[in-house]
Amino acid sequence: MSKKEVLCEDIAGKGCGLKRVLDIIGGKWKILILCLIDQKEVVRYGELRREIYGITNTMLATSLKEMETDGLVLRTQYDEMPVRVEYRLTDKAKSIIPILLELKKWGEENIQ
């Protein structure tokens, strides 16, 4: 009889991979930001602000900064006037998109 794989041996502890994932993509906005950048490939700040209904400037700026620090988003600033900033997904972020697609599929099938 094979042993069942557990989601977290150290529930919500530092060693829990699931907890680490939730720490970097959890919350109300980060998955939506990932979805939009994935869809558009390259997105400017103003476009993110317009497309993600209900997000505040503070929350968008904070989320993007955290996502950049966590290696999910690449930020490119161009020395122009006005300053132009573009965001794109890193390879690390792109690798989670298939998992998010599976979650989406599960939601469509199981949540009304």
N, C-alpha and C positions, 0 to 999 in steps of 0.2 A: 504494500500500500504506500503510495507516494505522499509525502508531506505537503499540505496546502501552503502555498506561498502567502505570506501575510503582507498587507499593505505597509504597515509600519511596525517594526519590532519594538521600537522606542517611541510610543505614541506621542506625537507632537514634540519630541525631543530633537536635539541637534542632529542626531543620526538618522532621522526620518526623512527620506527623500521626498515624500509627498509634502511634508511640512515645508521643506526648502522650496519646492515648486510654488506652493501657495504663497509663500513669503514674497516671491518675485512677480507672480502674475495674479495674485488674489486681489480682492477688492472690487469695487464697482466699475472701474474704468479701464484697467490695463488690458483686459482681453478685448474690449471694444477698440482700443487704440491699436492693438496687434491686428485685429481684423481689418481695420481701415487701411493701415499701412500695407498689409499683405495684398489687399484688393488693388490698391493704387500703385504699389511698388515704391514710389517716391512721393512724399506728401510734405507740404509746407505747414507751418504752425497754424496759420489762419484757416486753412482748409480743415485741419483736424478740429479746430474750435467750432467751425460752422457745421460740420458733418456729425459730430457727436453731440446729440441733443442733450442739454441739461448740464454739461460739464462746465465748470467755472475756469477762468484763466488760471487761478491759483492751483486748482487740482490738476489741470492739464500740464502746467509747467512742472509741478512736483512729480507727477507720474512719469513724464518724459525724462526728467533728470534721474529718477530712480531706475528707470528702464535702461538708460544709457550706462549708468554705474553698474548695473547687473549684466551688461553685455547683450541686451536684447535689441537695442536701437542704436543705429549710427546717426550722429548729428553732424551735418556739414553746414558750416557758416561761410557765406561768400562775402568778401569785402566789397560791398556795393552800397549805394545809398538809394533807397532805404536798404538796410541789411536784409539779406535773404538767407533763411535757414531751411534746410530740407532734412527730412527724416526717412530712413529706410531700415528694414529689418536686417539683423545680422544673421549669419548662418545658424547660430544657436537658436535664435527666435524662429527662423524658418523651420527648424526641426521639430518644433512643437505644434505647428499648424496641422499636420495630419491627426494629432491627438485631439486638438480642438474640433476638427471636423467629425471625429468619432463622437465626441461629447454632444455636438450639435445634432448628429443623427439620433443619438440616444434620446435627447430632449424631444425631438420631433416625434419619435415613436412612443414615448412614455409619459410625456407631460402634456396635458391638455391646455 
